[in-house]
């Protein structure tokens, strides 16, 4: 999504520019030549990467060969640090400029990666307000561009329009968004407790409506087994996450970018996350932050409840969710905190700013 935004912005500056790399449907629609689909490489955790390591190495080697055989004018890295920092080393050796857009969250863990960034990356574009100061401390050329989620804010639908588009009446209460994540292993770990929580909430609210938006990386057949036997009214739709959140009174949401989208729409939420036991233990040892939810990290304090690993049960999710649904004062207080988070994310235009940096690094005259 973020890559496609930069591609579109760069094409305005240089219509003839060509792109190749790794990406998903939106980058493909933007006419990027996709060497490997990002969905095949998507993985979260430490032990979780093992089953895919051979395929990931194959993709990395092919990309390195592509850089050598047909050197581009710029390599732009987006997130995915283990893979991308390796690729950055090859680009650096070949003398190709490297721009890292959305660099590793080394302020949270694995700070030693900063050394690799300093050695292999020419410029960094960060999207969270506190990251600029962190990277600057290491002498890295860094620009704060704002968060790309705000780029298309003007195109967002109102709550009434979002509900109408989803076939939900304006006075329906409650409407709960179910967002288990965008990777298959996240679906497997998060959807069972989320569905269980929805079932518990429906005992208090028999008219409960739920919406399960499907990410572009998730097939509908993947989620179907988890919906069997759950007597709750659930709309499964390949819909824009922000539109879904805008229609909801509450979201049960896996930690990730979607929590910031909920902040932008002002949707009260409960965050959950599960990983393998070994990943969790290692994460506890290595992590240097007190929260995992991006919305809490930006706020600098916990404004949204986080249920991690053993706490991420259907009962605990339902308890936190019901507390928000039944306590209007608490719900409105969270909305105000989310509004303040949204203000810290910038005012849009991140893709254009990154495109300007990329153009400058390539020597484009526009």
Helices and strands as residue ranges (DSSP letters): H 2-13, E 20-23, H 25-29, E 33-37, G 38-40, G 47-52, H 53-69, E 75-78, H 81-93, E 98-101, H 113-120, E 123-126, H 131-136, E 142-144, G 148-150, G 153-155, H 159-165, E 175-179, H 184-204, E 209-213, H 220-227, E 233-237, H 241-246, E 250-254, H 257-265, E 269-273, H 277-286, H 294-299, E 306-308, G 309-311, H 314-326, H 328-344, H 350-362
